[in-house]
Amino acid sequence: MRRTVSFQAPDRASQHGRQPEPLRTEFGFELPRGYVDESGTVHRDGVMRLATARDELVPLRDDRVRENSAYLSVVLISRVVTRIGTVEDIHPGVIEDLFASDLAFLQDFYRRINAEGHTRAAVNCPSCHEEFAVDLAGGRLGES
């Protein structure tokens, strides 16, 4: 007989009487330029999920990665992006067709959500030099 045991690590929020935040596994984003599909439609909003150990290991066995280590990020990003606009079949060919600035954005986004656990970045205002945080997940300037 199999038994399922659930374990939740102690959380500082629960120690202070607040409910712990649920684990977020998917993060929305908005590409700087957008993916242009074969019909010419531009897709900008998308979703990336947290990576698993398998997501990082499987591409290492890919022949394209063995021949060209730079291809690793294309295969890895294609495994964790679940949607770009209405395109849900995300494969290396889709990622190859992104503009370089969009690929760089997704690589940074991947690093932020998997290593740092959030999508915020500290920036400085070029006019007043005030430091503040912005959310890289998307949204237009002035929107909350």
C-alpha positions in Angstrom: 0.0 0.0 0.0 1.3 3.4 -1.0 1.0 6.3 1.4 1.2 10.0 0.4 2.9 12.2 2.9 2.8 15.9 2.5 5.4 18.1 4.0 5.5 21.9 4.3 8.6 23.5 5.5 8.2 26.1 8.3 7.7 29.5 6.9 8.5 32.8 8.6 5.1 34.2 7.5 3.2 31.4 9.3 5.4 32.0 12.4 4.1 35.6 12.5 0.4 34.5 12.1 0.1 35.2 8.4 -0.6 32.6 5.8 2.4 31.4 3.8 2.4 32.4 0.1 1.7 29.4 -2.2 4.6 28.3 -4.4 4.4 30.1 -7.7 5.4 27.8 -10.6 4.3 29.9 -13.6 5.3 33.5 -14.4 3.8 35.7 -17.1 6.0 37.9 -19.3 5.8 40.3 -22.2 8.5 40.1 -24.9 10.2 43.4 -25.8 9.6 42.8 -29.6 7.5 39.7 -29.9 7.4 36.4 -31.8 6.2 36.7 -35.4 4.5 33.6 -36.6 4.3 32.3 -40.1 1.2 34.4 -40.8 2.8 37.6 -39.6 1.0 37.8 -36.3 3.1 39.3 -33.5 2.8 37.5 -30.1 4.2 39.3 -27.1 2.7 37.9 -23.9 3.6 34.5 -22.6 4.2 32.1 -19.7 7.3 30.5 -18.4 7.2 27.8 -15.7 9.9 27.0 -13.1 12.6 24.7 -14.4 13.1 21.2 -13.1 16.4 19.4 -12.8 15.3 17.3 -15.8 14.8 20.5 -17.8 18.5 21.4 -17.3 19.8 17.8 -17.8 17.9 16.7 -20.9 19.3 19.4 -23.3 22.8 18.2 -22.5 22.0 14.9 -24.3 20.7 16.8 -27.4 23.0 16.4 -30.4 22.5 20.1 -31.4 23.8 21.1 -28.0 26.8 18.7 -28.2 27.7 20.3 -31.5 27.2 23.8 -30.4 27.0 24.6 -26.7 25.4 28.0 -27.4 22.3 26.0 -28.5 21.8 24.9 -24.9 19.8 28.1 -24.0 17.5 27.6 -27.1 16.6 24.0 -26.0 16.3 24.9 -22.3 14.1 28.0 -22.9 11.9 25.9 -25.3 11.3 23.4 -22.5 10.1 26.0 -19.9 8.1 28.5 -22.0 4.6 27.1 -22.2 3.0 29.8 -24.3 3.8 32.8 -26.4 0.6 34.6 -27.3 -1.7 32.0 -28.8 1.2 29.7 -29.7 1.3 26.8 -27.2 3.5 24.4 -29.2 6.8 25.9 -28.1 9.8 24.0 -29.5 13.4 25.0 -30.3 12.3 26.2 -33.8 10.0 28.8 -32.2 12.8 30.0 -29.9 15.2 30.2 -32.9 12.8 32.5 -34.7 12.7 35.0 -31.8 14.5 38.3 -32.2 17.9 38.3 -30.3 16.5 40.9 -27.8 13.6 38.6 -27.0 15.9 35.6 -26.5 18.1 37.7 -24.2 15.0 38.8 -22.3 13.9 35.2 -21.8 17.3 34.1 -20.7 17.4 36.8 -18.0 13.8 36.0 -17.1 14.7 32.3 -16.7 17.7 33.2 -14.4 15.5 35.5 -12.3 12.7 33.1 -11.6 14.8 30.0 -11.2 17.8 31.5 -9.3 16.4 34.5 -7.6 12.8 33.5 -7.2 11.2 36.7 -8.5 10.9 38.9 -11.5 11.8 42.2 -10.0 14.9 44.2 -10.8 16.4 47.2 -9.1 16.8 50.2 -11.4 17.8 53.9 -11.1 15.9 56.8 -12.5 18.2 58.5 -15.0 16.7 62.0 -14.1 16.5 62.0 -10.3 18.8 58.9 -9.6 16.1 57.5 -7.3 16.4 53.7 -6.9 13.2 51.6 -7.3 12.1 48.1 -8.3 10.4 47.2 -11.6 8.7 43.9 -12.4 10.2 42.4 -15.6 7.2 40.2 -16.1 5.6 42.7 -18.3 2.9 45.4 -18.3 3.1 48.8 -19.9 4.6 51.9 -18.3 2.1 53.5 -16.0 0.1 50.3 -15.5 0.0 48.7 -12.1 
